[in-house]
Amino acid sequence: MSAELFSVFYQFADVFAFLILSAAGLAIVFGMMGVINMAHGEFIMCGAYVTVGLVNLGVPLPIAQILAALTAGIIGMIVEYLVVRRFYKRPLDSLLATWGLSLIVTQSMLLIVGSAVRGIGTPEGSFAIGGYTFSTYRLVLFGCAVAVLAGLYIIFMKTRFGVIARATMQNAAMAKALGARTGRIYSISFGIGTALAGLCGALYAPTMTLIPTMGATFVVESFVTVVIGGANVLLGTAPAAVFLAMIRMALNASYGQIIGQIGMLFAVILIIRVLPEGLSSVLVRRGR
Amino acid sequence: MYSGRLVGMALLGAMLGTAAIGAAQAAEPPLKVGLLEDVSGDLAFMGMPKLHGSQLAVEEINKSGGILGRQIELIHLDPQGDNARYQEFGRRLLNRDKVDVLIGGITSASREALRPIVDRTTTPYFYTNQYEGGVCDASMISMGAVPEQQFSTLIPWMVQKFGKKVYVIAADYNFGQISAEWNRKIMKDLGGEVVGEEFIPLGVSQFAQTIQNIQKAKPDWLLTINVGAAQDSFFEQAAAANLNLPMGSSIKIMLGFEHKRFKPPALNNMHATANWFEEIDTPEANDFKKRWHAKFPDELYINDMGYNAYNALYMYKALVEKAKSTKLEDMRKVIATGDACIDAPEGKVCIDPKSQHTSHRMRLISVGPKHEVTVEKDYGTIQPYWLGEIGCDLTKKNDKDQYTPSHLPSKS
């Protein structure tokens, strides 16, 4: 019995981690900054490739993963400076620009690195409960997802930078008038967003096949989570992930992956229909 | 009036005569080979060797004088794994470029998207993958292995060695569904039990729930017919969760070279039946591998798709030269004699007149903990007999249909 219970928790934790890690970066870039970043998946891919490249050079996995996230963050800030900055007032154009970027990056990776890269293998470690065996690394992923949520909360709710950043996103002109360097705030926020995308790729790199289009497997889930999370990103993304993870886990377990995927997307449609402002609108209203 | 027409016809005849002589004297125009292979997108890692195999064969044939003295012009388009693009590019090659032969397609979905378009023309079409079998279509010549060569060998061997309970993980499209149907039929004949079947949408990469479903069902072995880079993540995740079950497949190792792409021991205890895998160690195979790697030094693995794509051009050459024509109907007359054979790196392979599928020398291979490949059993040459047995006979009737164990030709 306890094995069954743990199995349910494990499956929930697994889907939850996938949703949070793939959505966290987008929650900032799309949810807060309003940039429809179609290249989100490519920042994830960047994190994965840098991780594998560094591990093959002999760097220990955890350090490689941190460096990969930083690399994605720095590339993100460069992209923000060169491209995204010009589109803050034109969200639909930013969609086109970042989509173009995404196509250029995947094709260039295919031409430069090739169509498949040899994986590095998941860190050893599995444990058995009842008749089931579990991979320890999947629980590490869950831990990382919780840590990412906590980190975001602290950065954006408890620090001076967070207050200024939120003020900038709400009313850039007013924030600027009060002395905030909004250009830098945008740049750093975008960098944090892409660094989190890179972290997602870095964390999942050992468990997946690396191909240039791998980001695509994350993109739908990440957009869906952010969208139903709603306007208040920090309060919305976590409950959105909990909610979607429960639905998907239950359907996966009883009816298989196809129904799990259909059911999750169906739930998303329902929520957007009933709560156009997303889940956070309910939570914030209750909070007041 | 009458004499005028006569003079006109005589003039026309004279002109045609000189035109024909002129064409014979000038260099023959090249034979156009249309090739549709994915070299970008989710299946690029499999499609790249197919393009390379075709390029190698074209280069070799052109160097040794071409086909009937005509050089080959290879026109490759990249449909990027998109079935709509397969149709668009297929029409372009057939109708605008007027290719003499069409080759290609990776997934069975792309093949079925192309086939109705090819059927409206008189152009021959070569499908170069192993697949779920059953296509009875006079326009199509299949170069890869089919279930009676792959499943009818592999599944009884797995049942005998590991046990009667199997769990199936299959990609959710026609290839996975029909392959799973084959497995059900063969397992039933053997008195075995399918304890679970899971169909996975293409692009899914997370398998924690699947792994637990498998452990709950307690199978003796797994049939893994998952497709594409995303779904291949199953192997890494199953190894990390210490699932540790024997696995069998009709597409792993020789086709997807997972043992080269994943860190050992993720593919340990995988079994497959194949007509080609790079580890084949015969003089003909080694010579072929040497030529390939000389032209493409960075190739990670010469997979069976690439190998079959290479053979397809030599088979086309053999058919055209025996028929002394590039017309499909003339080529099919050669096939009908049962004498459409080539000496391939695996050995001699021939096209079966009834089904237009290819005979293959099949070997059962297994992967060890260090991802070393060993040959467990050599079945010799196996004919693609199933379609002929159920009543497909392309020498008599063109069905243009795909049959499965549950969809057989109606008895007329």
Interface residues (C-beta under 8 A of the other chain):
Chain A: S7 Y10 Q11 D14 V15 F18 T106 Q107 L110 G114 S115 A116 V117 R118 G119 I120 G121 T122 G125 S126 A128 G131 Y132 T133 F134 S135 Y137 R138 P206 T207 M208 T209 I211 P212 T213 M214 A216 T217 M249 N252 A253 G256 Q257 I258 G260 Q261
Chain B: V39 S40 G41 D42 A44 F45 G47 M48 D172 E198 F199 I200 P201 G203 V204 S205 Q206 A208 Q209 T210 Q212 N213 Q215 K216 K218 A229 A230 D232 S233 E236 Q237 A239 A240 A241 N242 L243 N244 K260 R261 F262 K263 P264 A266 D298 L300
